[in-house]
Amino acid sequence: MSAEATAPPSPTLPDRLPPGPRLPMVAQTLLYRVRRHTWLPKLRERYGDVIAVKTFPEGPVVLLADPDHIRALFAASPSTYHAGEGKLIMTPMLGEQSVMLTDEERHQRVRRLLMPAFTGAALRGYRELMAAAAREEVATWVPGVPFAAHPRMQAVTLEIILRVVFGLADSPRHAELRTLLAEVIDVGALHLIGWQNPDLRRFEPWRGHARIQSRVDELLRAEITERAAVVDLPDRADVLSRLLTANRTATGDDVLTDDEIRDQLVTLLLAGHESTATALAWALHDLARSPAWQADRSDEVLEAVVKESMRLHPVVYEVARKTTEDVEIGGYRIPAGWTIMPSINLVHFNETLHPSALEFRPDRFLAGSVAPPTWIPFGGGIRRCLGAAFSLLEATEILRAALDHYHVWPDRPEVEQPVPRNVTMPLAAAPASS
């Protein structure tokens, strides 16, 4: 397939469009949503490192598998490649002002205001909070009794993100938020269809999900209003308090509205909870089958374990950019308005980049031989995930708490087939025993 361009090609750009399958859009959408981990490698084998597909609601999508192309994309002008516009499918969940969904000046403004919450000094302040929540979680595990790793990792990462981002304590409102937020983020491919079609939102499951989101927004706005009035706001270290403290002295464009604050909080929750939970579930899956890596609980080794699990089991399969003008990549013309997606899956499993790519080998990260464009779970360039260091620190503290108390082993030979789950965590890991 070569999708039809909507405008005449620029005389300075190639005429040819990227190759790709000729299947109907509905078939490509289904394959992309639920079988991309097996479908994309077949496409690369047939079409090369620049592949065009058509999916709903994105339309024409160009997948990149060459690190050099990806490096150039990440280094390119953000006015030419809009990262926020490439993720607009997430707007109903995250909100229009989300740092993930805005571009250029709007994005730079929000990112600048959020940055102080993720500096090295701020992360050092979060470490003990993370460790305490992790110890509380692993204390509930019963030795010798199999348990599903993913739900337990969901529980502990949700608790950490609620404490760090929201500063939540024990109250009826906070208890309700804990319950509802877990439901808000448990969405799948079916929800995406309803989000893009307002008529479907009158029916289940979309109507029920919208009702939950509305209640969460009501609780969050009540929390924002109440927190903004507390006397000791500057002494609090959570992200919400930091943003509200900055608002007290901000002027002009630096003042965040309640709606903007709400969108950032939900974004941080989604990005900092589900993705880390799935990465940790896979890390336990891999450690259970590689017991030699359970003995060393240093920061360096634990981080290498997490990074290798993220390489082997991508939590997000692509990062997206939407073109604002015609561009050239790999000798092909990409028209304005198309979405370009560096394929994390295809890069992470490239044998040339990662020898023995199907093997769990954390030592490849200890050797320092993994270059940034060949390991991209957090994206890259100026749009690299703001919470990347937070996520890695959180994961290492949770693994340390687990391995300080238990030896982990599998309750079955291997996960037979990865199971697609939802927008931010496409694969679910199997149970383990402690």
N, C-alpha and C positions, 0 to 999 in steps of 0.2 A: 504493500500500500504506500502511496505517496499522497498525502492529503492535499486538497486543492488550496492554493493560496488565495487570500482575499484581496490582494493588491499586486500590481505588476512588480517584478523583481527589480531591485536596485542594480544599475549597470556595474557597480563595483563588487557585487556579491555573486556567488555561483547560482546557476539556474536550478540545479537539481535539489529536490527535497529529500530528507532522510527516508530510507526504505523501512518497510514494516509489514505486518500481516494485513490481509484483505478481508478479514472477518468483519461481520456487522458490528456496529458499536456496542450493541447490547451483549454480544458474545465476548468482545474484548473487555468490557466493563466487568463482567462476571469473572473472567479469568484473572484479571488484574486484582480484583478485590479478594478473591478467595484462593487463588492458586499461583500467585506471583512468584513464590519461592521456587516453584518448579517451571513455571511458564517463561519467566524472564531469561534464565540461562539458555533455554532452547532458542529464544529469539536472538540472543547475542551470538550463539553458534551459527545461526543462519544469516543474520543481517550485519553483524559487526558491532562496533562500539558506539554507534549513534543510531538509535532505533526510534521510529515513529509509531505510536499507537493512538487509538481514539477511545476515550473513556468518558462516561457521564459522571459528573457534570463538567469536567475539565475541558473536554473537547480534544483537539490535537495535543498530544504529549510527546516530548522527545526525551528518551532515556539515554543517559550518558554512562559509559563503563570505563572510559579511559581516564586515569588520574590526571594526565596533562590537560585534558579538556576541562575536568572538574576544577583543577587548580586555577586555570584561566577564568572560569566562570566565577569562582569565589573572589578573585581579585578584580573583577570587572566593576564598572561604575554601577552603583545601586540605582541610578536613574534609568539605566537600560534594562536591568534585570530586577523586577520587583519581587522580593521574597514574600512580603505580606499578601500581595495580590494572588500569589501562587497557592495560598492556603485559604482562600475565601470560603471554601466548603466548610470550614470550622467556625464561621461567624456565628451561627445560631448558638453554639456552645460557649465560645470564648468572649463574644462581644466585639463590636466594631472598633473599639479603641485598644484592643489587645496589642501588646508589644509584638506578638507574633504576626499580626495581620495588618499592621501599618507599614508604610514605606517612607523613604527619604526623610524630610524634616520632621514629620510626625513621629516616625520611628525613633530617630535620633534623640528627640526630646524625651520620650518615655524611657528609653534605654538609659539615658543619662540620669534620670531621676531614680531609676531602680538600681543602678550600679552600686551605690554605697552599701546596699544590703548584701552584696556578694563579693566584697573585697576580702583579701586575706585576713584582715583583722576581724571582720564580721564572721567569717567561717570559723576562725579559732574560737569565737564566742559560742558558736552553735555546737561544737564538737561534743562537749559533755552532755548537752541536752539530747543529742542524737544517741550517744552511748547509753544514757539512762533509759531512754525509750526502748532501745534494743535489748538491754538487760531485762527489762520488764517483760518483753515479749518472749525471749528464750526461756525465761523462768516458768512459762506455762507449758513448755514441751515435756512430754513424758518419755523417758528413756525406753527404747525398744518398741515404741508404738509408732507405726507408720503415720505420716501426716502429709497432706497436700501442701507443697511448699508455697505455691503461688498465693493462696488466700492468706497465709500467715505473713508473707512479705507485703501483701496489700495492706494488711492491718497495721503493721509497724511503720511502713512508709507514710501511710495516711496520718497516723498519730504524730509522726515527726513533722510533716509538712503543716499540720494544723497548729502545732505548737510554735514552729519557727515562723511561718508566714502569718498566721492569724493571731498567735498568742492566746489560743483558746484555753480556758480553764474549765472547771466543772460548773455547769449551769444547765437549766433546761434548754435554753437556746443552743448552747454548744453541743449538747447531746443530740438534738434534732439535726443540727448541721452535720455532725459526723455521719449520721444515718443517711441523710438525703444526698450529701456530696458523693458518697460511695455509689449511689444509684445514678447520679448525673453523669459520672464518668464511665459507667458501664454501658457503652453504646457500641453498636456494630454497624456493618455495612448497610443493613436495612434502614437504620436511622438516617444515613446520609441521603437516601432517596427522598425521604419525607422532608428533610430540611430544605431541599431544593424545590419542593413542590408544595406550596401552601395549601392546596386542596386536600392533600393527604393528612395534614395536621388535624383534621376533624376526626380522624379515626385512630384506633389503637394500632401499634404502640406509641405512635407519635404524640397523640393527645395526652397520654399519661406522662410521657417524658417532658412535654412542655409544661404540664401542671407542676411537676416536681421542680423544674428549673425556675418557674415563677416563685415558688415558695422559697427556694434557696436565695434568689435575688432579694426577696423581702427580708429574710433573716440577715443577709449580708449587709444590706443598707441600714438595718437597725443597728448592727454591730458597728458599722462605720460611724454612724451618728453618735452612738453612745461613747465609743472610744475617743472620738475627737474632743469630747468634753472632759475627759479625766484629767486630774491635776498632775499626775506623775507621768504623763505621756512621754516627755523627753528621756525618762529613765528606763523606758521599756525598749527591748532589743528586737522584738519581732518586726517583720516587714511592714505590716499594717501600721504599727505605731511609728515606724521610721518615716513612712510616707506622710502620715498625718502631721508629724512633727515638722517635716520640711514644708508642709503646706502653710503652717502658721506664720512663717517668715517669707514665704514665696510671693512673688509679684508677677503680674503679666501672664505669659504663657507657661510659666513654671508652676502655676497653681493647677492641681489636678481636681477635677470634679468628682463627685461621688460615683458617677457612672464610670469614669475612667479608672478610679481605684478599684471598683468592683471587677472590671474586666481584667486588670492586672492580677488581682488575687485569684480569680478563677483560672487564669492562664498558668500562674505559678503552681497552683494545685495540680492541674492536669499534667503539666510538663514535669513537675517534681515528684509526683506520686506514682502514677501508673507505669511510666517508663522505667523508673528505678526498681519498682516492685518486680516487674517481669525480668529485668536484667539480673536481679538477685535470685529469683527462682531458678533461672538457668545456671547461675553460678553455683548454687547448691547442687543442681543436677550434675554439673560437670565435676565438682569436687567429690561428690559421692562416688564417681567412677574413676577418679584420679586421687586416691587417698594420700599419695606422697605429698600433694600440695596442701594438705590440711595442717601440717606440722608448723610451718613458719607463718606467724601472724603479724609480721612487721607490716608497716604501711606500704612499703615498696612492693612486697609480694602480694598482699591482698589487693592492691590497686591493679597489679598485673593480671591477677585472676579475673577481676571484674572486667577489665578491658578485653581480655581474651574471650570471655563469655559474650560480651557485647559484639565482638567480631563474629563469633560463631553463630550467634542467635540475634540478628538485628531486631531491635524493638520497633524501629521505624525503618521502612525499606527505602524511602527516598526523601530528599529535601527538594523543595520546589522553588522555581523562579519563573515569573511570567515576563515575556519580552515586551518592551514598549516600542521597539522598532525592529526592523529586519536585522538579523545578525548572521554571522557565519561561524559554524563549528564543524571541525573535521572535514572541511570541504563541502559542506552542505549549507543551504540557505534555510534559516529558521525564520518564518514570517513573524511580524509583530502580532502580539496577542496569543501566541502559542506558549504552552507551559513546558519548561525544561526541568528535568528531574535527574540529578546525579543519583545513580542507583547504588545505594549502600550495599545491597545484597550482591550485586555483580562485582563490585570492587573487593568486598571482604572475602569472596571465595575465588578470587583470581590466583591460580597457582604460581604465576610468575611473581606476583606481589607478595604472596603469603605461602611459601613452600609448605607442603602437607596441610593444605588449607582446611581440610575436614577434621584435623586432629586438634585436640585441646592442648595447646602449648603456651602457657603464660610466659615462659622464658623468652619468647620472641619480644615481649615488651620490656623485659629486664635488660635485654641486650641493646635496647634503644634503636633497633633497626626498622621500626615501623614509622614510616614518614606520614605526616598529617593527611595528605590527599589519599592515602591508602587505608586510612582508618577514620571514618567520618560519621560516627553515630550522633555527634552533636553538630553536624553541619560544618561550616567553615566561613572564613572571611569575616567581615564586620557583622554578619548575621549569625555567627557561631552562638550556640545556646548560652544564654546568660548564666544559667545555673549548672553548667558542666562541672565545675570544680565542686559545687555543692553536692551534686549527685554522686560523684566519685567518693567524696568524703563520707557521705551518708552510707554508701554501700560498704565501704571498708569497715566502718564502725559496726554495722549490723553483722557482717561476716565475722569480725573479731569476737563479738559477743557470743555468737553461735559456736565458734570453734574453741573458745575458751572453756566452754562447758560440755561440749559434745563432740563425738566423732560421728560423721554423717556417712550413711551408705544407702544405696538404692534399694527399693522394694520390688524392682522389676528390672529386666535386662537393659532396656533402652526405650526411649520414646519412639514409637513406630512411625508416627506421622504428626508433624506440627499442626496445631489446630488454630485457625484464624479466630481472633477474639473481637478486637475493636479498633478504633481509629489509631490510638496511640500505642497499642501493644498487640501486634498482629499474631503473636505466637504464645501459647500457654505451656508451661513446663509441667512435668510429671511429679508425683509424690516422692518423698524421701523418708528416710527413717533416721532417728537420732540416737 
